[in-house]
Amino acid sequence: MKKKKITRKELHNLIWKTPVTHISKEYKITSYQIRKICKVNNIPLPESGHWMKLKFNKKIVTKTLPQPENNSEIDIEDYNFKDSPEISKREKEFKDLKNILPSKLSKPHKYISATKIYNDKIKIRNNTRNWTMKIDTTNVISIDVSDKLLSRALRFMDTFIKIAEKRGYEIFTSDITTTIKIKEQSYNLRFREKNKRIKKNSKTSWPEYDLIPTGYLSLKVETYYPIKEWSDSKTKQIENKLFNILSWLELRAEKDLQSSIETKLRHEQKEKRRKEAKELQRLKDEELLMFSNLMNSATRWHKSQYLKNYIKEFEEYTTQSNSFNAEKEKWIEWAKEKIDWYDPFIEKEIELLKGIDRDTLK
């Protein structure tokens, strides 16, 4: 597979230029999965006869990419993972637990009890219009369905949570947000009833819609994009997808854990390289500074010797020329003291020159 991720726009362009069979070979997944990816991401496919028309240079109409025309990435590998043999194998493991959805709640989980009480109170508040009524959300999970489906939704989530905890998963709730934690990987879950948008007869200049419950339950994993969703269909209820959901979550967590380990390792290696580079630069700077000090010291020694020779010659000259006097003697003593201050081997301290850099004389 050349590329594990592709944007909607890239896939749309590819679909209309290359037959699905060729794309599936390139990405090493089935043609069915390619079509499924397009359906999930609202990418129109060419109709029958498209490639024959293209072959014989007949006029074709390319369907534009519908809104939202974002350029978000599609993880091809993730779609391959969804239909992988590992899912089927893990599903069998769950089925061996012989858990079935009960016809009524029996010893409900504390989250389900709290959620039932919460929904009952919401109903009372709505009926009485007592908007100041305070309702406790402790242990309430994310269930948003019509009254008609509430019992079924509670039974489904009760079974889901109990199986999950048997498998060692952790379930958390906070502000009616449900989180499942598997192998240190956390996923936010949202269980709701799908709604259908019906346009209202409105006098406003902008369209308005009513949300009408459809009777179809849906469970979403909203932690990452694209959002993963399971829902009722005309032939199969979500209850019959319970083991598939749990299998997918478990395998997803294993995949994400491995990915997080690899990411952490890459970061550690990157940090190690950064520290090594920083230490190498420190050693280079230290070496350069030591050499610079050596050069400065040698230069100062050379200059101090030059000055000593100069004073010696000056002293001999004044003696030979009978021009030596107390003033010159005083100056010679002053000069010798300053040379001793400047000489790197002596560096005599002089009060008036404290704070002066011997290398720069500043």
N, C-alpha and C positions, 0 to 999 in steps of 0.2 A: 504494500500500500504506500503510494507516494506521499500522501498527506493524510493525517488523522482528522484534521478539522477543516471545514470549508464554510464560508458564509452563505447566507440565503441567496444573495445576488450571484455569487460565484456558481452555486449549484443550479440556480435558475438558468443562467447562461449556458452551463454545461449540458443541462437536460435538453435544451432546444438545439444544441449543435451536435450532440453525440448520442447514439442509441443507448438505452438503459442497459442492454446486455454488455456493451463495451465498458460502460461506467462501472458495472458490478464487478467485472474482471479486474479493472484497475484498482478498485477499492477492496477487493476480496470479500465482498458480501453478495447476497442474492439480489436478483432483480426485484423480488417481492419487497426486500428490505429498503431498496432505493425508492420504490413507489411509496412505501410506508413513511419514509423520512419526508418525502415531498408532501404527503397528505397531512402529517402532523404539523409541518412548518408552513402549510398553506402555499405551496409552490405548484402552479398549474403544470400539467403534463401534456405533451403533444397528443393529439387524437390519432385514431387509426388511419393509416394511409399517409401520415406526415412524411415518413422517410422515403416513400415511393415518389411523392410529389417533389421532394428535395432532389432525389436522384435524377428525375427527368426535367429539372429546372422549372417546375410549375410554381405558380404563386402560392405562398403560404402566409399564414397570419400567426405571428408569435404572440401568445397571451402575455400580457404584462404581469409583473409581480405585484400581487395585491398588498394592501396595507396590512400590518405595519411594515414599511419598507426599511426596516433597520438592517444593519449589517452585522448582526450578532452571529457568532460562530456555531456551527452544528458539529457535534462530536460524532463522527461516523463510527468510531470504535465503540462508543456507548450503545449505538443501535445494534451493532453486531453482538455486543454483550447481552442485550435484552433477550435475544432469541438463541442464546448459546446453550450447548448441551448441559453446562453446569447448572443452569436454571432448572431444567427438567430433573436432573439428578437430585438437586436440593429439594425440589417440590416433593419428590417421593419420600425423602427423609421427613418432611413435615407431615405428609399424609399418614405416615406410620404412627403419628401421635394419636390418630383416630379422633381428632377434634372436629366436631360438627357444630354448626350454628344452632343453638337451642331454640325451641319454639317460644320460650319465655325466659325472662331473666331469673337465674338461680344463683344466689350468693354473689351478687354483683360486686365487681371491683370497686374500691373506694372512689376512684375517679368517675365511674359510671353512676354510682349513687349520688355523688355531688353534682354531676351534670344533670341528672334527672330532676333533682330538687331545684337547681338553677333554672331549668326550662319551665318547671311548674310555676315558679315565682315570677318569671318573665311574663308568662301567660296571665297571671293574676294582675300584675302591674299594668299590662296593656289593656286588659278588660276594665279595670277600675280607673285607668288613666291617672294613677297615683305615681307621678313621675319623680316624686321625692323618696319613694320607697327604695331603701338600700338593699342590695342583693350581693351576698358573699360569692366571690369567684374562686375561692380556695379549692384546689383539686379539680376544677372544671376544665374539661378538654374541649377542643375545637370541634363542635358539631353544629352545623347550620342547616337545618332541614325543616320542612313543614310538619305540622302536628301529625299528619297522616303517616309520615315515615319515621317519626321519632323513635318509636318502639323498636323498629327494625334496625335503625342506626345504632341505638344503644346496645342491642344484642350483638351486632357485628363488632363494634369497638370493644365490648367486654371480652369477646372471644379473642380478638386481635391482641389486646393487652395481656391477657392471661397466657397465651401461647408465647408472646414475646418475652415475658418475664421468665417463663419456663426455660427459654433458650438463653437466659442470662442477659437479655437486653435491659436497659433502664428507660423508664418512661417518666418524663417531667412535665409539669404544667405550670404556667405562669401567665396571668392575665388572659386566660382562655387561649393560650398558645400551647400546642402539644408538641413535645420534642421527644424523639426516640434516639437513644444513644447505643450504638453497636460498635464494639472494638474501638472505643475512644472517638468514634465518628458520630456527629450529631446531625439529625435531619428534622426539620419542622414539618409536621403533618397537618393537613386540613381536610376534614371530612364534611362534605356538604351535599346539598341537593342541587343539581344543575337547574339553571333557570333559562327560560327562553325570552328573548327581547321582542316585545310586541309594540309596534309604533302606535302612539296615542293620537287621537284626533285633537290636535292642539291648535290654538290660535296664535301661538308664538311663532317667531320667524325662524326658530331653530327646532330641529326634530326632538321629540320627547318620547321616551319608551317606558313601558311597564315591564317588570320582571315577573314572569309567570312560572311557577314551579312546574317541572316536567315529570316528576316522579322517579327520576333517575339519580341514584346515589353515585358519589364520586369521591375518591381519596387521592389527594395530591401530596407529592413531596416537593416542597417549595424552597429547598435549600439552595439549589443551583439551577442554572439555565441550560437547556430547556427544561421546564417543569415536567416531572414525570407524573402521569395520572392514570388511574384505573377507574372505570365506571361501569354502571349497568349498560347492557346493550339489549336489543330486542330478543336475543336468543340466550344471553348468559348474564345472570346477576353477579354483582360484585362479591357476594358470598362464595361463589364458585371460583373466584380469583384470589381468595385469601392466601392460599399456600404460594401462589405465584408472587403475590405482593411481598410476603415474608422472605421468600427465596431471593427475590430481586434485591430487597433491602440488605440482606445478609451478604450477598455477593458484592453488592455495591460498596458496602462498608469495608470488606476485605480489599477490594480494588483501591478504594480511597485511602485506606490505611497504608497500603504498599506505596501508593503515590506520595502520601505525606512523609513516609520514611525516606523515600528517594529525594523528595524536596528538601527535607531536613539535612540529609547527607550532602546534597549539593550546596546548601547554605553553609554547612560546616566546612566543606572543602574550600568554598569561596572565601570564608572568613579566615581559614588557615593560610590560604595563599595571600590574603590581604595582610595578615600579621607577619608572614615571612617576608613579603615585599617591604613592609614598614620597617622590620628589623634590619633587612639588608640595606635599606636607605639610611637607617640610623648609623650602621657600621661604616657606610661610605662617607657620611657626613663627618663622623668621628675621625675617620682616617684622614679626610681632607683637612679637617681642622688641625690635627696633629702635625700634618705636613706643612700647613700654612704657618703654624707656630714655629716649626723647625726653620723654615725659610726666614721668618721674621727674626728669630733668635740669631741665626747665622749672619743675617744682614746687619743687625745691630752690633754683633761682635766685630764684624769687619769694619764697620764705621767707627766703633770705639777705638779699635787699633789704629785706624787712620788718624783719629783725633789725638791719641797718645803720642804718635810719631810727630804730629804737627806741633804739639806743645813742647816735646823734647827739642825739636829743631829750633822752635821759637826761643826756648830757654838758652840754648847754646849760642844762638845768634846774638842775643842781647848781652851775653857774657863777653863774647869775642869783640863785640862792637862797643864795649864799655857803656852801653845804654841801659843796663840793668839797674832798676831802682825799686823803691818800696811799693810804688803803685803797680809796677809790672809783676813784682813778686806776689802781690795780693791777687792780681788777675789770674796768674798761673795757678795759684792754690784754688781759686774759684773754679777754673776750668777743669782741673783734675778731679775736684769733687763731683762736678756734673758728669764727667766721663764715667766715674765710678757708679753714678746713679743710672747711666744709660747702658753700661756693660752688662750683658745677660748673665755673666758669671759672678757679678758682684751685687748689682741692683741695690746700692746704698740708698737708704731712706732719707729723703730731704723734706722737711716740713712744707716748704713753699711749693713743692712739686707733687704733693699728695693729690691723688685723683687724676693725674695726667697719665694717659696711655703712652708707654714708652715706644710702642710700635708706630703710632700715628702722631705722637706729640700733641695730642688734643685732649 
